[in-house]
Amino acid sequence: MPSARIERHGSLQAAVVDLESVYVAGAAEDGMGTALDTGWRVSRALATAAMVDNGGGTIILLAPPADLGIGARAAADGLANLAKSLGTEWARFDIRVVAVCPRDSEAESVGDLLAWLASDSGTYVTGCRFDPGVQV
């Protein structure tokens, strides 16, 4: 998957791994595990094929919205932990990993946040969790 893009374009600067459809397809019990497993597998593939030897990049793990149920909230927590671990481990390769965990499917700021994280300004964060739609 990423290697064909590398051959065509030379590198991959940022990728959003949208795990909502994977979660929904996995059903109630399996959705969380499927989202976490897919998040890990896709992140590893992106990092090894497109980022480690090409100057790094940003991987954004987009968790299923919390309003999909308790399993979605658990998946978001697991993906946030994955982002924290991988962000620390892969920092030596200049690979940043963050988790975006929207509160609901209607969170308006998700698109703007994803654009900022993929931009040059967003390269200053790694291992973080962002929760758009949460009132502070």
C-alpha positions in Angstrom: 0.0 0.0 0.0 2.4 2.8 1.0 5.3 1.5 -1.1 3.4 2.2 -4.4 2.9 5.8 -3.3 6.5 6.1 -2.4 7.6 4.8 -5.8 5.3 7.4 -7.5 5.8 10.4 -5.2 9.0 9.8 -3.2 7.7 10.2 0.4 4.7 10.4 2.7 4.6 13.4 5.0 1.3 12.7 6.9 -1.4 10.0 7.1 -4.7 9.8 8.8 -5.7 6.3 9.9 -9.5 6.6 10.2 -10.7 3.7 12.5 -14.4 4.5 12.7 -15.4 2.2 9.9 -13.1 -0.6 11.2 -14.7 -0.3 14.6 -18.3 -0.4 13.2 -17.5 -3.4 11.0 -16.0 -5.3 14.0 -19.4 -5.3 15.9 -19.8 -4.5 19.6 -17.3 -7.0 21.2 -14.8 -7.1 18.4 -14.9 -3.5 17.4 -12.5 -2.3 20.0 -9.9 -5.0 19.3 -10.3 -4.6 15.6 -9.7 -0.9 15.8 -6.6 -1.2 18.0 -5.1 -4.0 15.9 -5.8 -2.2 12.7 -4.3 1.1 14.1 -1.1 -0.8 15.1 -0.8 -2.7 11.8 -1.4 0.3 9.6 0.9 2.6 11.6 3.7 0.0 11.5 3.3 -0.4 7.7 3.3 3.4 7.2 6.3 3.9 9.4 8.4 1.1 8.0 7.5 1.5 4.3 7.2 5.2 4.0 8.7 7.2 6.9 11.7 5.6 8.6 14.0 5.9 5.6 12.4 9.0 4.2 12.8 11.6 6.8 9.9 10.9 9.1 6.3 12.1 9.0 3.1 12.3 11.0 0.6 9.4 11.7 -2.8 10.6 13.0 -4.9 7.8 14.6 -8.5 9.0 14.2 -10.5 7.0 16.9 -14.2 6.1 16.5 -16.4 8.8 18.1 -17.3 8.2 21.7 -21.0 8.4 21.0 -20.8 5.0 19.3 -20.7 3.4 22.7 -18.5 2.2 25.6 -16.4 0.1 23.2 -15.6 3.2 21.1 -14.5 5.1 24.2 -12.3 2.1 25.2 -10.9 2.0 21.6 -10.1 5.7 21.8 -8.3 5.2 25.1 -6.3 2.3 23.6 -5.4 4.4 20.5 -4.3 7.3 22.7 -2.0 4.9 24.6 -0.7 3.5 21.2 0.0 7.1 20.0 1.9 7.9 23.2 4.0 4.7 23.0 4.7 5.0 19.3 5.3 8.7 19.5 8.1 8.1 22.0 9.5 5.0 20.3 9.6 6.5 16.8 10.7 10.0 17.7 14.3 8.9 16.8 13.1 8.5 13.2 11.3 11.9 13.3 7.9 10.1 13.1 5.2 11.8 15.1 2.1 9.8 16.2 -1.0 11.5 17.7 -4.5 10.3 18.5 -7.7 12.3 17.7 -10.6 11.0 19.8 -13.8 12.9 18.9 -16.6 13.0 21.4 -19.3 12.6 18.8 -19.8 12.1 15.1 -20.7 15.7 14.7 -17.5 17.2 16.2 -17.0 20.3 14.0 -13.3 20.9 14.7 -12.0 17.5 13.6 -11.2 18.6 10.0 -9.4 21.7 11.1 -7.4 19.8 13.8 -6.4 17.1 11.3 -5.2 19.8 8.8 -3.2 21.5 11.6 -1.6 18.2 12.7 -0.6 17.4 9.2 0.9 20.9 8.6 4.4 22.1 9.5 3.0 23.7 12.7 1.7 20.3 13.8 5.2 18.7 13.7 5.8 20.0 17.2 3.5 17.5 18.9 3.8 13.7 19.3 2.3 11.2 21.6 -0.6 13.4 22.3 -4.4 12.9 22.5 -6.8 15.4 21.2 -10.5 15.3 22.2 -12.5 17.6 19.9 -16.0 18.2 21.1 -15.2 17.9 24.8 -16.2 20.9 26.9 -13.6 22.0 29.3 
